[in-house]
Amino acid sequence: MFEGHLAATECTGCGLVQGEHGADRRFTLEVARLLADTGQSSGEAFRFLRKAVGLRATELAGFLNLAPETISRWETNKRAVDRAALALLGNAVRDALEGRTTTLDGLRALTAPRALSGRILVGD
């Protein structure tokens, strides 16, 4: 179980408590980062990381060139979670916490490569 403090405001009229915009997402990502940083490799941890970055199992399977059933087997602890896939999700979580999508962009590029264009100049 995880416990955290989230910023919220309470309506003095009706008593409705509303969390600060994005606080729940940030909390979810922080928990996911903690799972990744401590090397948690259970199916439950893998599923939590995947969901924290907003990926469907079928989408992740496509990125990793796997059958969706493989993701399901990992997440239900029927097979050991692939360490490289877990590391990728951990990086995607860290990216999300920093407002980036670098890891997910790289995975998307691998599934739909584009032609190279432009020039790269090095030096003077």
C-alpha contacts under 8 A as a table, 3 or more apart, distances in Angstrom:
res1	aa1	res2	aa2	distance
2	F	31	V	7.47
4	G	27	F	7.48
6	L	19	G	6.86
6	L	20	E	7.45
6	L	23	A	6.18
6	L	24	D	7.36
6	L	27	F	7.76
7	A	19	G	5.90
7	A	20	E	5.40
7	A	23	A	6.92
8	A	17	V	6.51
8	A	18	Q	5.39
8	A	19	G	4.04
8	A	20	E	5.13
9	T	17	V	5.63
9	T	18	Q	5.50
9	T	19	G	6.48
9	T	20	E	7.36
10	E	15	G	5.66
10	E	16	L	5.49
10	E	17	V	4.30
10	E	18	Q	6.38
11	C	14	C	5.69
11	C	15	G	4.85
11	C	16	L	5.27
11	C	17	V	6.49
12	T	15	G	5.57
19	G	22	G	7.94
19	G	23	A	6.49
19	G	24	D	7.42
20	E	23	A	5.39
21	H	24	D	7.90
22	G	25	R	5.28
22	G	26	R	6.17
23	A	26	R	5.06
23	A	27	F	6.14
24	D	27	F	5.04
24	D	28	T	6.20
25	R	28	T	5.06
25	R	29	L	6.18
25	R	52	A	7.81
26	R	29	L	5.10
26	R	30	E	6.09
26	R	97	L	7.19
27	F	30	E	5.05
27	F	31	V	6.24
28	T	31	V	5.21
28	T	32	A	6.20
28	T	52	A	6.24
29	L	32	A	4.91
29	L	33	R	6.04
29	L	49	L	7.96
29	L	52	A	5.83
29	L	53	V	7.62
29	L	93	V	6.30
29	L	96	A	7.51
29	L	97	L	6.55
30	E	33	R	4.98
30	E	34	L	6.19
30	E	97	L	7.55
31	V	34	L	5.05
31	V	35	L	6.28
32	A	35	L	5.05
32	A	36	A	6.20
32	A	45	A	7.79
32	A	48	F	6.60
32	A	49	L	5.29
32	A	52	A	6.70
32	A	90	G	7.64
32	A	93	V	6.73
33	R	36	A	5.01
33	R	37	D	5.87
33	R	49	L	7.99
33	R	90	G	6.61
33	R	93	V	6.13
33	R	94	R	6.42
34	L	37	D	5.08
34	L	38	T	6.06
35	L	38	T	5.41
35	L	39	G	6.36
35	L	40	Q	5.33
35	L	45	A	6.61
35	L	49	L	7.98
36	A	39	G	5.26
36	A	40	Q	6.07
36	A	49	L	7.84
36	A	86	L	7.78
36	A	87	A	7.53
36	A	90	G	5.16
37	D	40	Q	7.82
37	D	90	G	7.65
40	Q	45	A	6.22
41	S	45	A	6.15
41	S	46	F	6.55
41	S	81	V	6.46
41	S	83	R	7.66
41	S	86	L	7.25
42	S	45	A	5.21
42	S	46	F	6.30
42	S	74	W	7.97
42	S	75	E	7.48
42	S	77	N	6.81
42	S	80	A	7.68
42	S	81	V	6.89
43	G	46	F	5.04
43	G	47	R	6.14
43	G	74	W	5.24
43	G	75	E	3.75
43	G	76	T	5.60
43	G	77	N	5.10
43	G	80	A	7.71
43	G	81	V	6.49
44	E	47	R	5.15
44	E	48	F	6.15
44	E	75	E	5.80
44	E	76	T	7.26
44	E	77	N	7.91
45	A	48	F	5.02
45	A	49	L	6.24
46	F	49	L	5.24
46	F	50	R	6.19
46	F	74	W	7.79
46	F	75	E	6.41
46	F	81	V	7.48
46	F	86	L	6.46
46	F	89	L	7.87
47	R	50	R	5.04
47	R	51	K	6.10
47	R	75	E	5.75
48	F	51	K	5.25
48	F	52	A	5.94
49	L	52	A	4.98
49	L	53	V	6.50
49	L	89	L	6.20
49	L	90	G	6.95
49	L	93	V	6.94
50	R	53	V	5.59
50	R	54	G	6.47
50	R	55	L	5.54
50	R	56	R	7.38
50	R	57	A	7.62
50	R	89	L	6.44
51	K	54	G	4.84
51	K	55	L	5.65
51	K	56	R	7.12
52	A	55	L	7.76
52	A	93	V	7.15
53	V	89	L	7.91
53	V	92	A	6.73
53	V	93	V	6.03
53	V	96	A	7.00
55	L	59	E	6.30
55	L	60	L	6.33
56	R	59	E	5.17
56	R	60	L	6.33
57	A	60	L	5.18
57	A	61	A	6.08
57	A	68	P	6.45
57	A	71	I	6.36
57	A	72	S	7.52
58	T	61	A	4.98
58	T	62	G	6.24
58	T	67	A	7.98
58	T	68	P	5.22
59	E	62	G	5.15
59	E	63	F	6.38
60	L	63	F	5.01
60	L	64	L	6.22
60	L	71	I	7.99
61	A	64	L	5.15
61	A	65	N	5.88
61	A	66	L	4.82
61	A	67	A	5.89
61	A	68	P	5.21
61	A	70	T	7.69
61	A	71	I	6.49
62	G	65	N	4.95
62	G	66	L	6.14
62	G	67	A	7.53
62	G	68	P	7.78
62	G	111	T	7.45
63	F	66	L	7.78
63	F	107	L	5.65
63	F	108	R	6.59
63	F	110	L	7.33
63	F	111	T	6.12
64	L	85	A	7.65
64	L	107	L	7.84
66	L	70	T	6.57
66	L	71	I	7.81
67	A	70	T	5.46
67	A	71	I	7.31
68	P	71	I	5.33
68	P	72	S	6.45
69	E	72	S	4.86
69	E	73	R	6.08
70	T	73	R	5.06
70	T	74	W	6.27
71	I	74	W	5.12
71	I	75	E	6.15
72	S	75	E	5.10
72	S	76	T	6.10
73	R	76	T	5.24
73	R	77	N	6.05
73	R	78	K	4.87
73	R	79	R	5.46
74	W	77	N	5.15
74	W	78	K	6.06
74	W	79	R	5.07
74	W	80	A	5.83
74	W	81	V	4.95
74	W	82	D	7.87
75	E	78	K	7.67
75	E	81	V	7.58
76	T	79	R	7.79
77	N	80	A	6.41
77	N	81	V	7.71
81	V	85	A	7.61
81	V	86	L	7.10
82	D	85	A	5.37
82	D	86	L	6.30
83	R	86	L	4.98
83	R	87	A	6.10
84	A	87	A	5.01
84	A	88	L	6.21
85	A	88	L	5.09
85	A	89	L	6.33
86	L	89	L	5.18
86	L	90	G	6.17
87	A	90	G	4.95
87	A	91	N	6.23
88	L	91	N	5.12
88	L	92	A	6.22
88	L	103	T	7.11
89	L	92	A	4.90
89	L	93	V	6.18
90	G	93	V	5.10
90	G	94	R	6.33
91	N	94	R	5.04
91	N	95	D	6.07
91	N	103	T	6.51
92	A	95	D	4.98
92	A	96	A	6.16
92	A	101	T	6.89
92	A	102	T	7.45
92	A	103	T	5.34
92	A	104	L	6.31
93	V	96	A	5.09
93	V	97	L	6.34
94	R	97	L	5.16
94	R	98	E	6.48
95	D	98	E	5.16
95	D	99	G	6.19
95	D	100	R	4.76
95	D	101	T	5.75
95	D	102	T	6.61
95	D	103	T	7.14
96	A	99	G	4.92
96	A	100	R	5.35
96	A	101	T	6.27
97	L	100	R	7.49
101	T	104	L	5.46
101	T	105	D	5.86
102	T	105	D	5.10
102	T	106	G	6.18
103	T	106	G	5.14
103	T	107	L	6.37
104	L	107	L	5.03
104	L	108	R	6.11
105	D	108	R	5.05
105	D	109	A	6.13
106	G	109	A	5.07
106	G	110	L	6.41
107	L	110	L	5.21
107	L	111	T	6.67
108	R	111	T	5.29
108	R	112	A	6.43
109	A	112	A	5.17
109	A	113	P	5.29
109	A	114	R	7.57
110	L	113	P	5.61
